[in-house]
């Protein structure tokens, strides 16, 4: 069924995965934080008991269910294909976030005022708001132009509007619809973790910039689906696998040599650290399984041609070209 134009300023995709403990605070804080006319696509991805389509202030919430539990990339893509192309901006928002006042307004204003920026992220603090989100801070500190003052608290309206970076997380990413039409969606090759950095790499290849906005803030739990020891080990396993894939794609040079460096040399270092149980090292089994998981996809990692072929096959299977170029109709229905 063709999709209608309702005048939404932004579409917000929230994937709920065993989210009963998180979604109420996420939705309530989102409602009270913004006056933006937004379409919220709330995805029931597994074991949620109280998700519903409703009108919440300026938010139009449409809830729908995935056909089966999906990884982060697939679940967001599933919702992304339902976004009306008349909506100029799309935000991917994690279920374990608490929105702070006007974070959405500040992020959208940053994009409106800076056409060279393709996507923007708020500054991420921990769930209590007492410190910076650990992963976000580490990522920010590793940016090429990072300065310590970026992490200084500010509420001043004359503060620097944005900082240009190489990568931003999908925790609360806001991206131009026109940009994601060109880059394509998240790559399901990753499943969960590093799919956002892969998208960032494709945004930069369009000569479009990425930024963080100091006046835009969100509180983030970081790991709502990794509560049990087994889940945390599974997360470590996926992070190791996907970090290697991302490094190979991002690095220059022959892929066979890159594969040797990352799967043999770096693996030996990671395994040694896990055996010695050095700080921040992953469990031994997670490290081993993470690298073992890479073995079936070695042909794709070695060959850029095969990698690109698999990506294009995926885009064809989901009819991405048809979605990204389809005309707009007045009877568009994002719930279908």
Secondary structure as GFF3:
##gff-version 3
##sequence-region A 1 336
A	DSSP	beta_strand	10	17	.	.	.	ID=ss1
A	DSSP	alpha_helix	23	33	.	.	.	ID=ss2
A	DSSP	beta_strand	38	46	.	.	.	ID=ss3
A	DSSP	beta_strand	54	56	.	.	.	ID=ss4
A	DSSP	beta_strand	59	65	.	.	.	ID=ss5
A	DSSP	alpha_helix	72	80	.	.	.	ID=ss6
A	DSSP	beta_strand	89	93	.	.	.	ID=ss7
A	DSSP	beta_strand	97	99	.	.	.	ID=ss8
A	DSSP	alpha_helix	103	113	.	.	.	ID=ss9
A	DSSP	beta_strand	117	126	.	.	.	ID=ss10
A	DSSP	alpha_helix	134	141	.	.	.	ID=ss11
A	DSSP	three_ten_helix	148	151	.	.	.	ID=ss12
A	DSSP	beta_strand	163	165	.	.	.	ID=ss13
A	DSSP	beta_strand	172	176	.	.	.	ID=ss14
A	DSSP	alpha_helix	177	183	.	.	.	ID=ss15
A	DSSP	alpha_helix	195	205	.	.	.	ID=ss16
A	DSSP	beta_strand	209	220	.	.	.	ID=ss17
A	DSSP	alpha_helix	229	250	.	.	.	ID=ss18
A	DSSP	alpha_helix	255	260	.	.	.	ID=ss19
A	DSSP	pi_helix	261	265	.	.	.	ID=ss20
A	DSSP	alpha_helix	266	276	.	.	.	ID=ss21
A	DSSP	alpha_helix	284	292	.	.	.	ID=ss22
A	DSSP	three_ten_helix	295	297	.	.	.	ID=ss23
A	DSSP	alpha_helix	298	302	.	.	.	ID=ss24
A	DSSP	alpha_helix	304	317	.	.	.	ID=ss25
A	DSSP	alpha_helix	320	325	.	.	.	ID=ss26
###
